[in-house]
Amino acid sequence: MPEVGGAVVIDYLGSTARGVVSSVDQDARRLEVETEDGRTLTFELNRATATFTADGSQTGPRLSFETPGSG
């Protein structure tokens, strides 16, 4: 379950970036992430793939959650 302050990795095609969850909607299907470079990105749970993707699209950046001690 995503939570504010949780570390994430944003997977772009061919590169990755790190970030932190800055907000989570009440239903936990939409969240905002602040990246290392200060950008704020919105991710939405994609029902077809059960992954968080940029604005819920089928393509584009995907989000994965880091577990403590894995970064």
PDB file as gemmi writes it, atoms N, CA and C in Angstrom:
CRYST1    1.000    1.000    1.000  90.00  90.00  90.00 P 1                      
ATOM      1  N   MET A   1       0.839  -1.169   0.000  1.00  0.00           N  
ATOM      2  CA  MET A   1       0.000   0.000   0.000  1.00  0.00           C  
ATOM      3  C   MET A   1       0.890   1.240   0.000  1.00  0.00           C  
ATOM      4  N   PRO A   2       0.690   2.148  -0.957  1.00  0.00           N  
ATOM      5  CA  PRO A   2       1.524   3.349  -0.977  1.00  0.00           C  
ATOM      6  C   PRO A   2       1.274   4.239   0.229  1.00  0.00           C  
ATOM      7  N   GLU A   3       2.331   4.886   0.696  1.00  0.00           N  
ATOM      8  CA  GLU A   3       2.177   5.813   1.814  1.00  0.00           C  
ATOM      9  C   GLU A   3       3.086   7.019   1.611  1.00  0.00           C  
ATOM     10  N   VAL A   4       2.653   8.152   2.136  1.00  0.00           N  
ATOM     11  CA  VAL A   4       3.423   9.388   2.024  1.00  0.00           C  
ATOM     12  C   VAL A   4       4.790   9.187   2.657  1.00  0.00           C  
ATOM     13  N   GLY A   5       5.819   9.616   1.946  1.00  0.00           N  
ATOM     14  CA  GLY A   5       7.191   9.475   2.421  1.00  0.00           C  
ATOM     15  C   GLY A   5       7.876   8.223   1.921  1.00  0.00           C  
ATOM     16  N   GLY A   6       7.127   7.327   1.281  1.00  0.00           N  
ATOM     17  CA  GLY A   6       7.702   6.091   0.772  1.00  0.00           C  
ATOM     18  C   GLY A   6       8.600   6.340  -0.431  1.00  0.00           C  
ATOM     19  N   ALA A   7       9.711   5.625  -0.489  1.00  0.00           N  
ATOM     20  CA  ALA A   7      10.658   5.754  -1.600  1.00  0.00           C  
ATOM     21  C   ALA A   7      10.156   4.962  -2.798  1.00  0.00           C  
ATOM     22  N   VAL A   8      10.330   5.551  -3.993  1.00  0.00           N  
ATOM     23  CA  VAL A   8       9.885   4.903  -5.218  1.00  0.00           C  
ATOM     24  C   VAL A   8      10.958   5.033  -6.295  1.00  0.00           C  
ATOM     25  N   VAL A   9      10.831   4.177  -7.298  1.00  0.00           N  
ATOM     26  CA  VAL A   9      11.660   4.259  -8.492  1.00  0.00           C  
ATOM     27  C   VAL A   9      10.721   4.456  -9.671  1.00  0.00           C  
ATOM     28  N   ILE A  10      11.019   5.457 -10.490  1.00  0.00           N  
ATOM     29  CA  ILE A  10      10.244   5.727 -11.693  1.00  0.00           C  
ATOM     30  C   ILE A  10      11.015   5.119 -12.852  1.00  0.00           C  
ATOM     31  N   ASP A  11      10.355   4.199 -13.547  1.00  0.00           N  
ATOM     32  CA  ASP A  11      10.996   3.473 -14.633  1.00  0.00           C  
ATOM     33  C   ASP A  11      10.549   4.053 -15.970  1.00  0.00           C  
ATOM     34  N   TYR A  12      11.450   4.823 -16.575  1.00  0.00           N  
ATOM     35  CA  TYR A  12      11.234   5.346 -17.926  1.00  0.00           C  
ATOM     36  C   TYR A  12      11.820   4.322 -18.887  1.00  0.00           C  
ATOM     37  N   LEU A  13      11.493   4.411 -20.127  1.00  0.00           N  
ATOM     38  CA  LEU A  13      12.075   3.518 -21.115  1.00  0.00           C  
ATOM     39  C   LEU A  13      13.574   3.794 -21.202  1.00  0.00           C  
ATOM     40  N   GLY A  14      14.383   2.903 -20.678  1.00  0.00           N  
ATOM     41  CA  GLY A  14      15.829   3.049 -20.763  1.00  0.00           C  
ATOM     42  C   GLY A  14      16.504   3.777 -19.623  1.00  0.00           C  
ATOM     43  N   SER A  15      15.752   4.323 -18.674  1.00  0.00           N  
ATOM     44  CA  SER A  15      16.378   4.993 -17.532  1.00  0.00           C  
ATOM     45  C   SER A  15      15.441   4.955 -16.330  1.00  0.00           C  
ATOM     46  N   THR A  16      16.001   5.268 -15.177  1.00  0.00           N  
ATOM     47  CA  THR A  16      15.201   5.308 -13.952  1.00  0.00           C  
ATOM     48  C   THR A  16      15.506   6.582 -13.187  1.00  0.00           C  
ATOM     49  N   ALA A  17      14.588   6.937 -12.325  1.00  0.00           N  
ATOM     50  CA  ALA A  17      14.774   8.087 -11.435  1.00  0.00           C  
ATOM     51  C   ALA A  17      14.185   7.716 -10.084  1.00  0.00           C  
ATOM     52  N   ARG A  18      14.689   8.320  -9.050  1.00  0.00           N  
ATOM     53  CA  ARG A  18      14.170   8.073  -7.702  1.00  0.00           C  
ATOM     54  C   ARG A  18      13.259   9.206  -7.286  1.00  0.00           C  
ATOM     55  N   GLY A  19      12.353   8.880  -6.378  1.00  0.00           N  
ATOM     56  CA  GLY A  19      11.436   9.889  -5.871  1.00  0.00           C  
ATOM     57  C   GLY A  19      10.840   9.470  -4.545  1.00  0.00           C  
ATOM     58  N   VAL A  20       9.953  10.316  -4.038  1.00  0.00           N  
ATOM     59  CA  VAL A  20       9.275  10.077  -2.765  1.00  0.00           C  
ATOM     60  C   VAL A  20       7.792  10.386  -2.966  1.00  0.00           C  
ATOM     61  N   VAL A  21       6.939   9.532  -2.429  1.00  0.00           N  
ATOM     62  CA  VAL A  21       5.505   9.766  -2.502  1.00  0.00           C  
ATOM     63  C   VAL A  21       5.175  10.990  -1.659  1.00  0.00           C  
ATOM     64  N   SER A  22       4.534  11.993  -2.289  1.00  0.00           N  
ATOM     65  CA  SER A  22       4.201  13.222  -1.561  1.00  0.00           C  
ATOM     66  C   SER A  22       2.724  13.302  -1.188  1.00  0.00           C  
ATOM     67  N   SER A  23       1.862  12.565  -1.896  1.00  0.00           N  
ATOM     68  CA  SER A  23       0.450  12.503  -1.516  1.00  0.00           C  
ATOM     69  C   SER A  23      -0.191  11.252  -2.093  1.00  0.00           C  
ATOM     70  N   VAL A  24      -1.201  10.766  -1.369  1.00  0.00           N  
ATOM     71  CA  VAL A  24      -1.954   9.582  -1.785  1.00  0.00           C  
ATOM     72  C   VAL A  24      -3.428   9.910  -1.637  1.00  0.00           C  
ATOM     73  N   ASP A  25      -4.205   9.686  -2.711  1.00  0.00           N  
ATOM     74  CA  ASP A  25      -5.648   9.884  -2.614  1.00  0.00           C  
ATOM     75  C   ASP A  25      -6.242   8.899  -1.619  1.00  0.00           C  
ATOM     76  N   GLN A  26      -7.421   9.223  -1.133  1.00  0.00           N  
ATOM     77  CA  GLN A  26      -8.067   8.410  -0.109  1.00  0.00           C  
ATOM     78  C   GLN A  26      -8.255   6.954  -0.535  1.00  0.00           C  
ATOM     79  N   ASP A  27      -8.557   6.731  -1.811  1.00  0.00           N  
ATOM     80  CA  ASP A  27      -8.764   5.354  -2.277  1.00  0.00           C  
ATOM     81  C   ASP A  27      -7.464   4.662  -2.680  1.00  0.00           C  
ATOM     82  N   ALA A  28      -6.337   5.361  -2.572  1.00  0.00           N  
ATOM     83  CA  ALA A  28      -4.986   4.844  -2.855  1.00  0.00           C  
ATOM     84  C   ALA A  28      -4.812   4.421  -4.311  1.00  0.00           C  
ATOM     85  N   ARG A  29      -5.622   4.971  -5.214  1.00  0.00           N  
ATOM     86  CA  ARG A  29      -5.484   4.658  -6.639  1.00  0.00           C  
ATOM     87  C   ARG A  29      -4.721   5.739  -7.406  1.00  0.00           C  
ATOM     88  N   ARG A  30      -4.518   6.873  -6.788  1.00  0.00           N  
ATOM     89  CA  ARG A  30      -3.821   7.986  -7.433  1.00  0.00           C  
ATOM     90  C   ARG A  30      -2.854   8.589  -6.425  1.00  0.00           C  
ATOM     91  N   LEU A  31      -1.642   8.871  -6.874  1.00  0.00           N  
ATOM     92  CA  LEU A  31      -0.666   9.463  -5.970  1.00  0.00           C  
ATOM     93  C   LEU A  31       0.251  10.417  -6.713  1.00  0.00           C  
ATOM     94  N   GLU A  32       0.883  11.269  -5.961  1.00  0.00           N  
ATOM     95  CA  GLU A  32       1.867  12.206  -6.511  1.00  0.00           C  
ATOM     96  C   GLU A  32       3.230  11.847  -5.958  1.00  0.00           C  
ATOM     97  N   VAL A  33       4.218  12.011  -6.820  1.00  0.00           N  
ATOM     98  CA  VAL A  33       5.598  11.694  -6.465  1.00  0.00           C  
ATOM     99  C   VAL A  33       6.456  12.913  -6.753  1.00  0.00           C  
ATOM    100  N   GLU A  34       7.319  13.263  -5.810  1.00  0.00           N  
ATOM    101  CA  GLU A  34       8.303  14.308  -6.044  1.00  0.00           C  
ATOM    102  C   GLU A  34       9.627  13.634  -6.387  1.00  0.00           C  
ATOM    103  N   THR A  35      10.158  13.978  -7.544  1.00  0.00           N  
ATOM    104  CA  THR A  35      11.396  13.361  -8.004  1.00  0.00           C  
ATOM    105  C   THR A  35      12.616  14.026  -7.378  1.00  0.00           C  
ATOM    106  N   GLU A  36      13.769  13.405  -7.564  1.00  0.00           N  
ATOM    107  CA  GLU A  36      15.025  13.954  -7.042  1.00  0.00           C  
ATOM    108  C   GLU A  36      15.300  15.363  -7.557  1.00  0.00           C  
ATOM    109  N   ASP A  37      14.862  15.630  -8.786  1.00  0.00           N  
ATOM    110  CA  ASP A  37      15.117  16.953  -9.361  1.00  0.00           C  
ATOM    111  C   ASP A  37      14.000  17.956  -9.083  1.00  0.00           C  
ATOM    112  N   GLY A  38      13.048  17.590  -8.205  1.00  0.00           N  
ATOM    113  CA  GLY A  38      12.027  18.525  -7.761  1.00  0.00           C  
ATOM    114  C   GLY A  38      10.735  18.546  -8.559  1.00  0.00           C  
ATOM    115  N   ARG A  39      10.638  17.729  -9.599  1.00  0.00           N  
ATOM    116  CA  ARG A  39       9.390  17.675 -10.367  1.00  0.00           C  
ATOM    117  C   ARG A  39       8.344  16.872  -9.607  1.00  0.00           C  
ATOM    118  N   THR A  40       7.085  17.221  -9.813  1.00  0.00           N  
ATOM    119  CA  THR A  40       5.983  16.468  -9.234  1.00  0.00           C  
ATOM    120  C   THR A  40       5.258  15.745 -10.355  1.00  0.00           C  
ATOM    121  N   LEU A  41       5.156  14.428 -10.235  1.00  0.00           N  
ATOM    122  CA  LEU A  41       4.489  13.602 -11.237  1.00  0.00           C  
ATOM    123  C   LEU A  41       3.286  12.911 -10.604  1.00  0.00           C  
ATOM    124  N   THR A  42       2.241  12.713 -11.391  1.00  0.00           N  
ATOM    125  CA  THR A  42       1.037  12.028 -10.925  1.00  0.00           C  
ATOM    126  C   THR A  42       1.003  10.624 -11.514  1.00  0.00           C  
ATOM    127  N   PHE A  43       0.738   9.654 -10.665  1.00  0.00           N  
ATOM    128  CA  PHE A  43       0.608   8.262 -11.090  1.00  0.00           C  
ATOM    129  C   PHE A  43      -0.753   7.741 -10.668  1.00  0.00           C  
ATOM    130  N   GLU A  44      -1.310   6.893 -11.507  1.00  0.00           N  
ATOM    131  CA  GLU A  44      -2.622   6.336 -11.243  1.00  0.00           C  
ATOM    132  C   GLU A  44      -2.557   4.825 -11.425  1.00  0.00           C  
ATOM    133  N   LEU A  45      -3.287   4.112 -10.599  1.00  0.00           N  
ATOM    134  CA  LEU A  45      -3.303   2.658 -10.693  1.00  0.00           C  
ATOM    135  C   LEU A  45      -4.005   2.258 -11.980  1.00  0.00           C  
ATOM    136  N   ASN A  46      -3.299   1.530 -12.821  1.00  0.00           N  
ATOM    137  CA  ASN A  46      -3.848   1.051 -14.081  1.00  0.00           C  
ATOM    138  C   ASN A  46      -4.551  -0.272 -13.812  1.00  0.00           C  
ATOM    139  N   ARG A  47      -5.837  -0.326 -14.060  1.00  0.00           N  
ATOM    140  CA  ARG A  47      -6.622  -1.537 -13.750  1.00  0.00           C  
ATOM    141  C   ARG A  47      -6.187  -2.740 -14.576  1.00  0.00           C  
ATOM    142  N   ALA A  48      -5.781  -2.518 -15.803  1.00  0.00           N  
ATOM    143  CA  ALA A  48      -5.406  -3.627 -16.687  1.00  0.00           C  
ATOM    144  C   ALA A  48      -4.103  -4.301 -16.260  1.00  0.00           C  
ATOM    145  N   THR A  49      -3.153  -3.498 -15.734  1.00  0.00           N  
ATOM    146  CA  THR A  49      -1.840  -4.053 -15.403  1.00  0.00           C  
ATOM    147  C   THR A  49      -1.563  -4.121 -13.905  1.00  0.00           C  
ATOM    148  N   ALA A  50      -2.428  -3.516 -13.099  1.00  0.00           N  
ATOM    149  CA  ALA A  50      -2.258  -3.471 -11.640  1.00  0.00           C  
ATOM    150  C   ALA A  50      -0.935  -2.815 -11.237  1.00  0.00           C  
ATOM    151  N   THR A  51      -0.492  -1.843 -12.045  1.00  0.00           N  
ATOM    152  CA  THR A  51       0.706  -1.077 -11.728  1.00  0.00           C  
ATOM    153  C   THR A  51       0.355   0.405 -11.760  1.00  0.00           C  
ATOM    154  N   PHE A  52       1.157   1.207 -11.069  1.00  0.00           N  
ATOM    155  CA  PHE A  52       0.983   2.646 -11.121  1.00  0.00           C  
ATOM    156  C   PHE A  52       1.732   3.168 -12.343  1.00  0.00           C  
ATOM    157  N   THR A  53       1.018   3.863 -13.220  1.00  0.00           N  
ATOM    158  CA  THR A  53       1.614   4.433 -14.417  1.00  0.00           C  
ATOM    159  C   THR A  53       1.295   5.927 -14.471  1.00  0.00           C  
ATOM    160  N   ALA A  54       2.095   6.669 -15.220  1.00  0.00           N  
ATOM    161  CA  ALA A  54       1.886   8.106 -15.339  1.00  0.00           C  
ATOM    162  C   ALA A  54       0.491   8.370 -15.872  1.00  0.00           C  
ATOM    163  N   ASP A  55      -0.318   9.031 -15.086  1.00  0.00           N  
ATOM    164  CA  ASP A  55      -1.701   9.376 -15.430  1.00  0.00           C  
ATOM    165  C   ASP A  55      -2.560   8.164 -15.799  1.00  0.00           C  
ATOM    166  N   GLY A  56      -2.153   6.964 -15.384  1.00  0.00           N  
ATOM    167  CA  GLY A  56      -2.953   5.766 -15.618  1.00  0.00           C  
ATOM    168  C   GLY A  56      -2.908   5.225 -17.033  1.00  0.00           C  
ATOM    169  N   SER A  57      -1.981   5.725 -17.841  1.00  0.00           N  
ATOM    170  CA  SER A  57      -1.919   5.305 -19.241  1.00  0.00           C  
ATOM    171  C   SER A  57      -1.325   3.905 -19.383  1.00  0.00           C  
ATOM    172  N   GLN A  58      -1.513   3.326 -20.548  1.00  0.00           N  
ATOM    173  CA  GLN A  58      -0.948   1.999 -20.823  1.00  0.00           C  
ATOM    174  C   GLN A  58       0.558   2.076 -21.054  1.00  0.00           C  
ATOM    175  N   THR A  59       1.018   3.227 -21.527  1.00  0.00           N  
ATOM    176  CA  THR A  59       2.444   3.403 -21.818  1.00  0.00           C  
ATOM    177  C   THR A  59       2.994   4.525 -20.945  1.00  0.00           C  
ATOM    178  N   GLY A  60       4.278   4.700 -20.980  1.00  0.00           N  
ATOM    179  CA  GLY A  60       4.900   5.769 -20.212  1.00  0.00           C  
ATOM    180  C   GLY A  60       5.533   5.264 -18.932  1.00  0.00           C  
ATOM    181  N   PRO A  61       5.985   6.184 -18.104  1.00  0.00           N  
ATOM    182  CA  PRO A  61       6.683   5.811 -16.876  1.00  0.00           C  
ATOM    183  C   PRO A  61       5.837   4.946 -15.945  1.00  0.00           C  
ATOM    184  N   ARG A  62       6.498   3.989 -15.301  1.00  0.00           N  
ATOM    185  CA  ARG A  62       5.862   3.099 -14.331  1.00  0.00           C  
ATOM    186  C   ARG A  62       6.543   3.296 -12.982  1.00  0.00           C  
ATOM    187  N   LEU A  63       5.801   3.031 -11.959  1.00  0.00           N  
ATOM    188  CA  LEU A  63       6.281   3.269 -10.606  1.00  0.00           C  
ATOM    189  C   LEU A  63       6.488   1.940  -9.889  1.00  0.00           C  
ATOM    190  N   SER A  64       7.591   1.828  -9.168  1.00  0.00           N  
ATOM    191  CA  SER A  64       7.780   0.679  -8.281  1.00  0.00           C  
ATOM    192  C   SER A  64       8.181   1.215  -6.906  1.00  0.00           C  
ATOM    193  N   PHE A  65       7.848   0.464  -5.903  1.00  0.00           N  
ATOM    194  CA  PHE A  65       8.080   0.892  -4.520  1.00  0.00           C  
ATOM    195  C   PHE A  65       9.302   0.193  -3.970  1.00  0.00           C  
ATOM    196  N   GLU A  66      10.167   0.974  -3.333  1.00  0.00           N  
ATOM    197  CA  GLU A  66      11.359   0.417  -2.701  1.00  0.00           C  
ATOM    198  C   GLU A  66      10.998  -0.107  -1.316  1.00  0.00           C  
ATOM    199  N   THR A  67      11.601  -1.207  -0.966  1.00  0.00           N  
ATOM    200  CA  THR A  67      11.433  -1.709   0.392  1.00  0.00           C  
ATOM    201  C   THR A  67      12.593  -1.178   1.226  1.00  0.00           C  
ATOM    202  N   PRO A  68      12.373  -0.956   2.514  1.00  0.00           N  
ATOM    203  CA  PRO A  68      13.467  -0.445   3.356  1.00  0.00           C  
ATOM    204  C   PRO A  68      14.725  -1.305   3.215  1.00  0.00           C  
ATOM    205  N   GLY A  69      15.845  -0.637   3.000  1.00  0.00           N  
ATOM    206  CA  GLY A  69      17.116  -1.336   2.874  1.00  0.00           C  
ATOM    207  C   GLY A  69      17.462  -1.746   1.465  1.00  0.00           C  
ATOM    208  N   SER A  70      16.554  -1.507   0.492  1.00  0.00           N  
ATOM    209  CA  SER A  70      16.847  -1.930  -0.877  1.00  0.00           C  
ATOM    210  C   SER A  70      17.465  -0.832  -1.718  1.00  0.00           C  
ATOM    211  N   GLY A  71      17.467   0.420  -1.215  1.00  0.00           N  
ATOM    212  CA  GLY A  71      17.962   1.531  -2.035  1.00  0.00           C  
ATOM    213  C   GLY A  71      19.349   1.823  -1.717  1.00  0.00           C  
TER     214      GLY A  71                                                      
END                                                                             
